[in-house]
Amino acid sequence: MANLYSETSRRERVNENLVPKEETIKFLLDYSKALSVIDYNKMKFEALLN
């Protein structure tokens, strides 16, 4: 499985419709940085620190 993701994509093999926009990548990274998961007595709480 690791071998599948270790190679870089070649331009000729990448479908242009599947390439995400930079805004989408930035949104997902910012969201993941702001998300906090808190474990408390076998319960999980998700908090968006914004």
Phi and psi in radians as a Rosetta constraint file:
Dihedral C 1 N 2 CA 2 C 2 CIRCULARHARMONIC -1.106 0.35
Dihedral N 2 CA 2 C 2 N 3 CIRCULARHARMONIC -0.548 0.35
Dihedral C 2 N 3 CA 3 C 3 CIRCULARHARMONIC -1.137 0.35
Dihedral N 3 CA 3 C 3 N 4 CIRCULARHARMONIC -0.505 0.35
Dihedral C 3 N 4 CA 4 C 4 CIRCULARHARMONIC -1.154 0.35
Dihedral N 4 CA 4 C 4 N 5 CIRCULARHARMONIC -0.612 0.35
Dihedral C 4 N 5 CA 5 C 5 CIRCULARHARMONIC -1.733 0.35
Dihedral N 5 CA 5 C 5 N 6 CIRCULARHARMONIC -0.087 0.35
Dihedral C 5 N 6 CA 6 C 6 CIRCULARHARMONIC -1.447 0.35
Dihedral N 6 CA 6 C 6 N 7 CIRCULARHARMONIC -0.372 0.35
Dihedral C 6 N 7 CA 7 C 7 CIRCULARHARMONIC -1.482 0.35
Dihedral N 7 CA 7 C 7 N 8 CIRCULARHARMONIC 2.536 0.35
Dihedral C 7 N 8 CA 8 C 8 CIRCULARHARMONIC -1.432 0.35
Dihedral N 8 CA 8 C 8 N 9 CIRCULARHARMONIC 2.629 0.35
Dihedral C 8 N 9 CA 9 C 9 CIRCULARHARMONIC -1.319 0.35
Dihedral N 9 CA 9 C 9 N 10 CIRCULARHARMONIC 2.470 0.35
Dihedral C 9 N 10 CA 10 C 10 CIRCULARHARMONIC -1.651 0.35
Dihedral N 10 CA 10 C 10 N 11 CIRCULARHARMONIC 2.499 0.35
Dihedral C 10 N 11 CA 11 C 11 CIRCULARHARMONIC -0.975 0.35
Dihedral N 11 CA 11 C 11 N 12 CIRCULARHARMONIC -0.683 0.35
Dihedral C 11 N 12 CA 12 C 12 CIRCULARHARMONIC -1.271 0.35
Dihedral N 12 CA 12 C 12 N 13 CIRCULARHARMONIC -0.335 0.35
Dihedral C 12 N 13 CA 13 C 13 CIRCULARHARMONIC -1.650 0.35
Dihedral N 13 CA 13 C 13 N 14 CIRCULARHARMONIC -0.192 0.35
Dihedral C 13 N 14 CA 14 C 14 CIRCULARHARMONIC -1.572 0.35
Dihedral N 14 CA 14 C 14 N 15 CIRCULARHARMONIC 2.218 0.35
Dihedral C 14 N 15 CA 15 C 15 CIRCULARHARMONIC -1.367 0.35
Dihedral N 15 CA 15 C 15 N 16 CIRCULARHARMONIC 2.199 0.35
Dihedral C 15 N 16 CA 16 C 16 CIRCULARHARMONIC -1.091 0.35
Dihedral N 16 CA 16 C 16 N 17 CIRCULARHARMONIC -0.462 0.35
Dihedral C 16 N 17 CA 17 C 17 CIRCULARHARMONIC -1.264 0.35
Dihedral N 17 CA 17 C 17 N 18 CIRCULARHARMONIC -0.352 0.35
Dihedral C 17 N 18 CA 18 C 18 CIRCULARHARMONIC -1.662 0.35
Dihedral N 18 CA 18 C 18 N 19 CIRCULARHARMONIC -0.096 0.35
Dihedral C 18 N 19 CA 19 C 19 CIRCULARHARMONIC -1.399 0.35
Dihedral N 19 CA 19 C 19 N 20 CIRCULARHARMONIC 2.115 0.35
Dihedral C 19 N 20 CA 20 C 20 CIRCULARHARMONIC -1.270 0.35
Dihedral N 20 CA 20 C 20 N 21 CIRCULARHARMONIC 2.686 0.35
Dihedral C 20 N 21 CA 21 C 21 CIRCULARHARMONIC -1.306 0.35
Dihedral N 21 CA 21 C 21 N 22 CIRCULARHARMONIC 2.740 0.35
Dihedral C 21 N 22 CA 22 C 22 CIRCULARHARMONIC -1.091 0.35
Dihedral N 22 CA 22 C 22 N 23 CIRCULARHARMONIC -0.589 0.35
Dihedral C 22 N 23 CA 23 C 23 CIRCULARHARMONIC -1.103 0.35
Dihedral N 23 CA 23 C 23 N 24 CIRCULARHARMONIC -0.650 0.35
Dihedral C 23 N 24 CA 24 C 24 CIRCULARHARMONIC -1.166 0.35
Dihedral N 24 CA 24 C 24 N 25 CIRCULARHARMONIC -0.771 0.35
Dihedral C 24 N 25 CA 25 C 25 CIRCULARHARMONIC -1.117 0.35
Dihedral N 25 CA 25 C 25 N 26 CIRCULARHARMONIC -0.750 0.35
Dihedral C 25 N 26 CA 26 C 26 CIRCULARHARMONIC -1.108 0.35
Dihedral N 26 CA 26 C 26 N 27 CIRCULARHARMONIC -0.723 0.35
Dihedral C 26 N 27 CA 27 C 27 CIRCULARHARMONIC -1.067 0.35
Dihedral N 27 CA 27 C 27 N 28 CIRCULARHARMONIC -0.807 0.35
Dihedral C 27 N 28 CA 28 C 28 CIRCULARHARMONIC -1.153 0.35
Dihedral N 28 CA 28 C 28 N 29 CIRCULARHARMONIC -0.690 0.35
Dihedral C 28 N 29 CA 29 C 29 CIRCULARHARMONIC -1.171 0.35
Dihedral N 29 CA 29 C 29 N 30 CIRCULARHARMONIC -0.733 0.35
Dihedral C 29 N 30 CA 30 C 30 CIRCULARHARMONIC -1.137 0.35
Dihedral N 30 CA 30 C 30 N 31 CIRCULARHARMONIC -0.679 0.35
Dihedral C 30 N 31 CA 31 C 31 CIRCULARHARMONIC -1.139 0.35
Dihedral N 31 CA 31 C 31 N 32 CIRCULARHARMONIC -0.757 0.35
Dihedral C 31 N 32 CA 32 C 32 CIRCULARHARMONIC -1.179 0.35
Dihedral N 32 CA 32 C 32 N 33 CIRCULARHARMONIC -0.532 0.35
Dihedral C 32 N 33 CA 33 C 33 CIRCULARHARMONIC -1.246 0.35
Dihedral N 33 CA 33 C 33 N 34 CIRCULARHARMONIC -0.558 0.35
Dihedral C 33 N 34 CA 34 C 34 CIRCULARHARMONIC -1.520 0.35
Dihedral N 34 CA 34 C 34 N 35 CIRCULARHARMONIC -0.227 0.35
Dihedral C 34 N 35 CA 35 C 35 CIRCULARHARMONIC -1.430 0.35
Dihedral N 35 CA 35 C 35 N 36 CIRCULARHARMONIC 2.304 0.35
Dihedral C 35 N 36 CA 36 C 36 CIRCULARHARMONIC -2.244 0.35
Dihedral N 36 CA 36 C 36 N 37 CIRCULARHARMONIC 2.261 0.35
Dihedral C 36 N 37 CA 37 C 37 CIRCULARHARMONIC -1.931 0.35
Dihedral N 37 CA 37 C 37 N 38 CIRCULARHARMONIC 2.190 0.35
Dihedral C 37 N 38 CA 38 C 38 CIRCULARHARMONIC -2.005 0.35
Dihedral N 38 CA 38 C 38 N 39 CIRCULARHARMONIC 2.176 0.35
Dihedral C 38 N 39 CA 39 C 39 CIRCULARHARMONIC -1.638 0.35
Dihedral N 39 CA 39 C 39 N 40 CIRCULARHARMONIC 2.250 0.35
Dihedral C 39 N 40 CA 40 C 40 CIRCULARHARMONIC -2.567 0.35
Dihedral N 40 CA 40 C 40 N 41 CIRCULARHARMONIC 1.983 0.35
Dihedral C 40 N 41 CA 41 C 41 CIRCULARHARMONIC 0.823 0.35
Dihedral N 41 CA 41 C 41 N 42 CIRCULARHARMONIC 1.038 0.35
Dihedral C 41 N 42 CA 42 C 42 CIRCULARHARMONIC 1.107 0.35
Dihedral N 42 CA 42 C 42 N 43 CIRCULARHARMONIC 0.255 0.35
Dihedral C 42 N 43 CA 43 C 43 CIRCULARHARMONIC -2.049 0.35
Dihedral N 43 CA 43 C 43 N 44 CIRCULARHARMONIC 2.641 0.35
Dihedral C 43 N 44 CA 44 C 44 CIRCULARHARMONIC -2.084 0.35
Dihedral N 44 CA 44 C 44 N 45 CIRCULARHARMONIC 2.293 0.35
Dihedral C 44 N 45 CA 45 C 45 CIRCULARHARMONIC -2.023 0.35
Dihedral N 45 CA 45 C 45 N 46 CIRCULARHARMONIC 2.340 0.35
Dihedral C 45 N 46 CA 46 C 46 CIRCULARHARMONIC -1.867 0.35
Dihedral N 46 CA 46 C 46 N 47 CIRCULARHARMONIC 2.250 0.35
Dihedral C 46 N 47 CA 47 C 47 CIRCULARHARMONIC -2.207 0.35
Dihedral N 47 CA 47 C 47 N 48 CIRCULARHARMONIC 2.323 0.35
Dihedral C 47 N 48 CA 48 C 48 CIRCULARHARMONIC -1.695 0.35
Dihedral N 48 CA 48 C 48 N 49 CIRCULARHARMONIC 1.893 0.35
Dihedral C 48 N 49 CA 49 C 49 CIRCULARHARMONIC -1.482 0.35
Dihedral N 49 CA 49 C 49 N 50 CIRCULARHARMONIC 1.671 0.35
